């Protein structure tokens, strides 16, 4: 340790003994400013151009009501008007009512035509969509964390399988829900 102290003392004495030349020390000078680049000026000009474009777009939308002018719909052709003459008045006391003409017979000219009958096809209501095909393959029952293998995937209660939600898993069945319908899945062979 004394060797280090001796070396430090000698170094400080040597430093003091040197004559200090005031010009030998370089005076501190401020760092030179880097040359300005054109990037900030170009960025500012870009922002101004973007703002001007956005303002023009908003002005254009508000001045036209925000929507294009309506396109006139093609004129609808009027349906032909069929005027049927009123049926002839027949007095009940003088003439008996005529029988309807047989099918395939043309009524005489000038006689009133009976109204046309329009056939309407009635389709029965379609059956509700079928419950998705689900195959229960196994049940791994545990009171805290039951699982079931359905269609090759393992799921737990309250999990979704597409549109089907698993409601409960018991030791012998799995209850699922789809479109408000519930179904119990039971292992084959039970």
Residue, then its C-alpha position, 0 to 999 in steps of 0.5 A: x500500500x505504501x508503494x501506491x501512496x509513494x507513487x501518487x505523491x511523486x505524480x502529484x509533485x511532478x504535476x505541480x512542478x510543471x509550468x502551466x502554459x495557459x495556451x497549452x490547455x484547449x479552451x472549451x468550445x461549444x459543440x458545433x451544431x449539426x447541419x439542418x436536414x430537410x426531413x422536418x420541413x418535408x414532414x411538416x409540409x406532408x402534414x399540411x397537405x394531409x390536413x388540407x385533403x382531409x378538410x376538402x373531403x369532409x367539406x365535400x361530404x357535408x356539402x352533398x349531405x353525406x350521400x350521393x344524389x338519389x337515382x330515379x327508380x325506373x317507372x313502373x308499368x301500370x297493370x292493365x285494368x280489367x273492367x267487368x260489367x255488372x251482372x244483369x238484374x234478374x227479377x226473382x218472380x218473373x224468371x228462374x235463376x239460370x243454372x251454371x254453364x257446364x264445364x267446357x261450354x262457352x257462354x253466349x256472347x254478351x253474357x257475363x263471365x264468372x270470375x276466374x278461380x286462382x289456384x294457390x299452392x299451399x306448402x306445409x310448414x317445413x320441419x325444424x332443422x335437425x339436431x347436429x349429429x353428436x356421438x358420445x364416445x366416453x365420459x371421464x367423471x370427476x365431481x370437480x372436473x368432469x369431461x366427455x369425449x364427443x365427436x373425437x374432442x374432449x369437452x367440459x361443462x359449459x363449453x361450446x362445440x360450434x353452436x352446441x353448448x354442453x350443459x351437464x356431464x354426469x356418470x352416465x349421460x351428457x346433456x347438450x343444448x342447441x337452438x333452445x333444444x336440449x338432448x341427452x347423449x348416452x353412451x352406446x351399450x348403456 
